[in-house]
Amino acid sequence: MSPVRSPGRRSRWAHRRLHRSRHGRRRGGPPLVALVGQPNVGKSQLFNRLTGARVTVSNYPGTTVEVARSRLHLPQPYRDLAIVDTPGMYSLSPLTEEERVARNILLDERPHLIVHIVDAKNLPRMLALTLELLEAGLPVLLAVNMMDEARQLGLRLDLSALENRLDLPVFATVGTTGEGVESLRAAIIAHVYPDHRLHPTV
């Protein structure tokens, strides 16, 4: 079983793909990080772990689809990060209103980083969306969530091999307990602010 790892020893390599992307050139407002994933992968749990309790939930303009947003607070001189919990989606080719909203957030709001959250128990069928995001030229970080449930089933996941194969950062997380969340949070901040060495204040 691949352990939960700190991003420190691989940060120089792991963010090469992310920083090559031209995405994330938002004008005005704080840098945006979008959490993306299929329904029931623990996305909202990780959203709450990353941001704390201060959450704003509102309907996406022109729809009845609710979108949760919050901030990851950073000390000066760094700007806070805006975090959005997008509606569940299976593909960038939307079949539902929820998927259409999620796609619009990714393509119209131009996040600095997309954290694709997947279920460790069903990893192979989750990666199709990962590949779609990469093929669209979006800056992607992969969070393999529910690692505790995968361990209980006796699944052995070689996340280092997956990271090398996809050429993007991969993190093991457990949203219910917070396992791996600090490493994930540090990687998110390091992508937006490569020189950041301070701890966030949630």
C-alpha positions as CSV (number, residue, x, y, z in Angstrom):
1,M,0.0,0.0,0.0
2,S,1.4,3.4,-1.0
3,P,1.7,5.6,2.1
4,V,0.4,9.1,2.4
5,R,3.3,11.2,1.4
6,S,4.5,14.8,1.9
7,P,4.9,16.8,-1.3
8,G,8.2,18.2,-0.2
9,R,10.6,15.7,-1.6
10,R,8.9,15.7,-5.0
11,S,7.7,19.3,-5.3
12,R,10.2,20.4,-8.0
13,W,9.1,17.5,-10.3
14,A,5.5,17.2,-9.4
15,H,4.5,20.7,-10.4
16,R,6.1,20.8,-13.8
17,R,3.0,19.9,-15.6
18,L,0.8,22.2,-13.5
19,H,3.0,25.3,-14.2
20,R,3.1,24.6,-18.0
21,S,-0.6,25.2,-18.2
22,R,-1.9,28.6,-19.4
23,H,-5.1,28.1,-17.4
24,G,-5.7,30.1,-14.2
25,R,-5.2,33.6,-15.5
26,R,-8.2,35.0,-13.7
27,R,-8.6,38.8,-13.5
28,G,-9.7,40.1,-10.2
29,G,-10.6,38.2,-7.1
30,P,-8.5,35.6,-5.3
31,P,-6.8,32.7,-7.1
32,L,-9.4,29.9,-7.7
33,V,-9.0,26.2,-6.9
34,A,-11.8,23.9,-8.1
35,L,-12.6,20.5,-6.5
36,V,-13.9,18.1,-9.2
37,G,-15.1,14.5,-9.0
38,Q,-18.0,12.1,-9.5
39,P,-20.8,12.0,-7.0
40,N,-20.0,10.0,-3.7
41,V,-16.2,10.3,-3.8
42,G,-16.0,12.3,-0.6
43,K,-15.4,15.6,-2.4
44,S,-17.5,17.7,0.0
45,Q,-15.7,16.2,3.0
46,L,-12.3,17.2,1.6
47,F,-13.7,20.7,0.8
48,N,-14.7,21.1,4.4
49,R,-11.3,19.8,5.6
50,L,-9.5,22.2,3.4
51,T,-11.5,25.3,4.1
52,G,-13.1,24.9,7.5
53,A,-16.7,25.9,8.4
54,R,-17.0,29.2,6.6
55,V,-18.9,28.2,3.5
56,T,-21.2,30.1,1.1
57,V,-23.8,28.0,-0.8
58,S,-25.7,29.6,-3.7
59,N,-27.4,28.7,-7.0
60,Y,-25.2,28.9,-10.0
61,P,-26.5,31.8,-12.1
62,G,-29.5,30.8,-14.3
63,T,-29.8,27.4,-12.6
64,T,-31.1,25.7,-9.5
65,V,-27.8,23.9,-9.0
66,E,-26.1,24.7,-5.7
67,V,-22.4,25.5,-5.6
68,A,-20.4,25.7,-2.4
69,R,-17.5,28.2,-2.1
70,S,-15.1,29.1,0.6
71,R,-11.6,30.5,1.3
72,L,-8.3,29.0,2.3
73,H,-6.9,31.9,4.4
74,L,-3.2,32.7,4.1
75,P,-1.0,35.1,6.0
76,Q,0.1,38.3,4.3
77,P,1.5,39.1,1.8
78,Y,-0.3,36.1,0.1
79,R,-3.8,36.4,-1.1
80,D,-6.4,33.9,0.2
81,L,-7.3,31.1,-2.2
82,A,-11.0,30.7,-3.3
83,I,-12.1,27.1,-3.2
84,V,-15.2,25.9,-5.1
85,D,-16.8,22.5,-4.6
86,T,-18.2,21.8,-8.1
87,P,-21.3,19.6,-8.7
88,G,-20.6,16.0,-9.3
89,M,-19.5,15.2,-12.9
90,Y,-18.5,12.1,-14.9
91,S,-17.3,13.8,-18.0
92,L,-16.6,17.2,-19.7
93,S,-19.4,16.3,-22.1
94,P,-22.3,17.1,-19.9
95,L,-25.5,15.1,-19.8
96,T,-27.1,16.8,-16.7
97,E,-27.5,20.3,-15.5
98,E,-25.0,19.6,-12.7
99,E,-22.4,18.5,-15.1
100,R,-23.0,21.5,-17.3
101,V,-22.5,23.8,-14.3
102,A,-19.3,22.0,-13.3
103,R,-17.9,22.3,-16.8
104,N,-18.8,26.0,-17.0
105,I,-16.9,26.6,-13.8
106,L,-13.8,24.9,-15.2
107,L,-13.9,26.6,-18.6
108,D,-15.4,30.0,-17.8
109,E,-13.9,30.8,-14.3
110,R,-10.5,29.5,-15.3
111,P,-9.2,28.0,-12.0
112,H,-5.5,28.2,-11.2
113,L,-5.7,24.5,-10.2
114,I,-8.2,21.6,-10.5
115,V,-8.1,19.0,-7.7
116,H,-9.7,15.9,-9.2
117,I,-10.9,13.7,-6.3
118,V,-11.4,10.0,-7.0
119,D,-12.6,7.0,-5.1
120,A,-9.6,4.7,-4.3
121,K,-11.9,1.6,-4.4
122,N,-12.9,2.3,-8.0
123,L,-9.8,4.0,-9.3
124,P,-9.6,2.6,-12.9
125,R,-13.1,3.8,-13.9
126,M,-12.4,7.2,-12.3
127,L,-9.4,8.1,-14.4
128,A,-11.3,8.7,-17.6
129,L,-12.2,12.1,-16.3
130,T,-8.6,12.7,-15.2
131,L,-7.5,12.1,-18.8
132,E,-10.2,14.4,-20.2
133,L,-9.1,17.2,-17.9
134,L,-5.4,16.7,-19.0
135,E,-6.3,16.6,-22.6
136,A,-8.2,19.9,-22.2
137,G,-5.0,21.4,-21.0
138,L,-6.2,22.0,-17.5
139,P,-3.9,22.1,-14.5
140,V,-4.7,19.0,-12.5
141,L,-3.7,17.4,-9.2
142,L,-5.2,14.0,-8.3
143,A,-6.5,13.2,-4.8
144,V,-7.1,9.5,-4.3
145,N,-9.7,9.6,-1.6
146,M,-11.2,6.9,0.7
147,M,-7.9,5.2,1.1
148,D,-9.1,3.7,4.4
149,E,-11.9,1.8,2.6
150,A,-9.5,0.6,-0.1
151,R,-7.2,-0.8,2.6
152,Q,-10.1,-2.6,4.3
153,L,-10.8,-4.3,1.0
154,G,-7.2,-5.4,0.7
155,L,-6.6,-3.2,-2.3
156,R,-2.9,-2.3,-3.0
157,L,-2.5,0.9,-5.0
158,D,0.8,2.0,-6.4
159,L,0.3,5.7,-6.4
160,S,3.9,6.4,-7.2
161,A,3.6,4.5,-10.5
162,L,0.3,6.2,-11.2
163,E,2.0,9.6,-10.6
164,N,4.7,8.7,-13.1
165,R,2.3,7.3,-15.6
166,L,0.0,10.4,-15.6
167,D,2.8,12.9,-15.1
168,L,0.9,14.8,-12.4
169,P,0.9,15.0,-8.6
170,V,-1.0,12.2,-6.8
171,F,-2.0,12.3,-3.1
172,A,-3.6,9.7,-0.9
173,T,-6.4,11.1,1.3
174,V,-9.1,10.1,3.7
175,G,-11.7,12.8,4.0
176,T,-13.5,11.4,7.0
177,T,-10.3,11.5,9.2
178,G,-8.2,14.1,7.5
179,E,-5.5,11.7,6.6
180,G,-3.3,13.3,3.9
181,V,-5.2,16.6,3.9
182,E,-2.2,18.6,5.2
183,S,0.0,17.4,2.3
184,L,-2.8,18.1,-0.2
185,R,-3.3,21.6,1.2
186,A,0.4,22.3,1.0
187,A,0.6,21.1,-2.6
188,I,-2.4,23.4,-3.5
189,I,-0.7,26.4,-2.0
190,A,2.7,25.6,-3.5
191,H,1.1,25.5,-7.0
192,V,-0.4,28.9,-6.7
193,Y,2.5,30.4,-4.7
194,P,5.7,28.4,-5.4
195,D,7.7,30.4,-2.9
196,H,5.2,29.9,0.0
197,R,6.7,28.5,3.1
198,L,4.1,29.5,5.7
199,H,1.2,27.6,7.1
200,P,-2.3,28.5,6.1
201,T,-4.8,29.7,8.7
202,V,-8.2,28.0,8.4
